[in-house]
Each structure stands twice: as structure tokens, then as C-alpha cells.
Amino acid sequence: MTTPTIKAPALEMMELLEELAVFSAPGPGVSRLLYTPEWLRAQQFLQERMAALGMEVRCDDVGNVYGRFTGSETADKVILTGSHIDTVLNGGKYDGAYGVAAAVTALHYLQQTFGRPLRTVEAVAFCEEEGSRFPLTFWGSGNVTGMFNGSEADSCTDSRGMTISSAMEACGLGSKSGKGPRREDIGAYVELHIEQGIVLEQSALEIGIVDAIAGQRRFQVKVGGTANHAGTTPMGLRRDALAGAAEMLLVLEQSAVQAGDPLVATCGKLEVSPGTPNVIPGEVQFTLDIRHSGAEQLERFCNGIQAHFERIAENRGLTLELTATLATTPAPMDVGLKGLLEQISLQQGRSFRTMVSGAGHDAQLFAPLCPTAMIFVPSRAGISHSPDEYSSPEELAAGLNVLTAILYELAYKES
């Protein structure tokens, strides 16, 4: 098997990554939340760049951006590669954007080197994956794969009460354009991403070939009590929502430790109302993020946690509302594509391993629908979702080489 390797295109990819990092709200790191001005400028910039590279460019109703090289065969299935363009608040420049920059660079290199592909290939910048602005995730790929039907846009709001629909309209997007995001023409999906963990670095390996992506459950929890005077309300007569929430979160941590790896459970956001030093909290809202690579284990743990929370609320005279905001099952990657990635890594002389991804990725939505693969490169100290996120140019170039090689196999080689 003969596959291409890259030298100069790695510089093109690094330049594109740096250019994308400029589109950020003020503050440390990179902040590019869905449907914000900086997000819109980044997507517009990508469309201009793709067009300049000779790609057919389009943007769908929700803001997913595609750059295409149409194949010579008549088959209607598309080879898709890319990642998401949004970031967390004060995040890094590599998460998501690396997969987008590498996809654009790889397709440009292949077209310049080998001409028109046999099968149509597209680079995609999904509009959203992180869930940083609105309390849902995978809004981009979720609309493409049918996880969402669009109705969520009218009811889902950010911290300021703006709906997704309103935010889309402010960016000139929405259903009026007639460019529906749902697609049924994807023949394969390949995503390149930084690991966001420390396994590859500690193992001194260049490439991670993802075997499966852990399933996730996310919840919004509301604990209701009675706001009252902090000085005149006896301890035994209080309905303290924060004390109840604190007990719940301690039980969450203890239960997760007892369950053992690979289960993880996190509360990443907590809001207390009224939030005044001399008033007993009357309401607390917090988030839950629970992950496991086994579907049964994940379901059993979540059910157990809900039962614990209900018991705590009842014992303390509190109300409890637990709303599921995300439910994804563990997503195994395609066996054939994993084998192809192993062959490519061996051919290129790269050290690699197969591994489970604890982080969620757009690839998990495509896995049930088409052959799907994920490639990881090391993250320094395992740091991600932080301004300190870093992967070296050499590590990023290695991932680009592997991505380009598998795209060559999928789009240019005879079946």
C-alpha cells in the first residue's frame, strides 16, 4: 500500500491554526462560543479560505461550513472529515480547530498532488460541539445526523435568556435559507483531534487510534428550598438548598470513586440563589457530567445517583428536578478503518496504540450511521480546555500525515 506523506503542508496547517486563533473574545486563551461575533467571523474566514483553495463551499442553516472536491465517480456517498469550530470559554487553540485546519489542508494537498478524487471528499467545520453557550452539545453534527430536529432552537436559551433561534438569526442563519443541515449522503467520517489526555504523552507514542468513545450523560439539576434570614432561622428549621446540593455532590464523588475507572463524574457549574451572604440559599442549580465506555454500567450508575439525590432531597424537605440534557451511548469505531489506520501508522513508521476516548466527539454521532474513525495526537501534560493546551508542530504534523493517508485510501484508491 502506497500512501502520501506531507512536508510543506504542515506549515500551511499551522498557519491556518494560528489564523483561526485570532477569532476570539477578549481574555486568556481562545473563546469562540456558538453564534457570537467572533464565531461568525471565524466561519466566514473559513469559507473564504476554502473558496480560495478551489473548494465548493456552502454553509447550512445552523452554520456548519463545508468545503468540497467533487469526485469523478457517480456514487452519491461523501467522504467527510473535520471537527468543530467552537471552543469552551478561555480554551485552547487546538481543540476542534486542529481537526478543521488539518481537514482543509489534507484535502487541498490531495487535490493539488493527485487531482480530482474518485469519490467526493469534504472538509467540515461543525458550528458547535462543546455546549459552552447553550445547555446542549453537538448542535452542529447533531443536526447533520438527526440527533436534533431543529425544534430545540426555539426553547433552548443561554444564560442571558437568548434562544438558539434568535442567536442564529443574528448571524444571518436559520431555516429561511432553505439549506437544511440533515444529511444522508455520508459514506465515511474521519476526525483528527488532540487527545485531551495524558496517555499518549506518558507512553511516548505519536498516534492514538480510537477504539470507542465513552457514552455520556449530562443533567441539569435544580434543588429547591426556602430562602430565609441567616441570623434568625434556627439550624433545625432550615430548608437549605445549598447544603442539600453539597451533600448530593459529595455522594456523587464517593459513588464515582467506588465505581472505579473508567467511570468519571463531574459537577462543572453551580449557581446559588439568591446568592447573598446573609440569606439561606433558596435554590441551587448545578450540572452533572457522567461518562463510561460501557452502556449498562453508565445507565446503572446514573439511575443510582438519581435515587441518592431523591433520598437526600426527601430527608431535607427539599424539592428536586433532574433534567437530562444529553444522552449518548458508547460509540465503537469502524473495525475496517481502525485496521487501515494501523497499517498506515506502521507504513509511516509511527508509534501508536488503540485507546478509548473519555471525551465526547462529533465522531460518536456518525458511528451508528457510517464507517467512522478517530485519530489522536498527544496533548502536553494532558491539558485541554485551557489556554495552556499544547501539541507540538511535529505531533500535529504526524496526525496530518496519517489523516491525509487514510483520506487518500478512501477517496483516491479504486474500491
Secondary structure, 3 states (H helix, E strand, C coil): CCCCCCCCHHHHHHHHHHHHHCCCCCCCCECCCCCCHHHHHHHHHHHHHHHHCCCEEEECCCCCEEEEECCCCCCCCEEEEEEECCCCCCECCCCCHHHHHHHHHHHHHHHHHHCCCCCCEEEEEECCCCCCCCCCCCHHHHHHHCCCCCHHHHCCECCCCCEHHHHHHHCCCCHHHCCCCCCCCEEEEEEEEECCCCHHHHHCCCEEEEEEECEEEEEEEEEECCCCECCCCCHHHCCCHHHHHHHHHHHHHHHHHHHCCCCEEECCCEEEECCCCCECCCEEEEEEEEEECCHHHHHHHHHHHHHHHHHHHHHHCCEEEEEEEEEECCEECCHHHHHHHHHHHHHCCCCEEEEEECCCCCHHHHCCCCCEEEEEECCHHHCCCCCCCCCCHHHHHHHHHHHHHHHHHHHCCCC
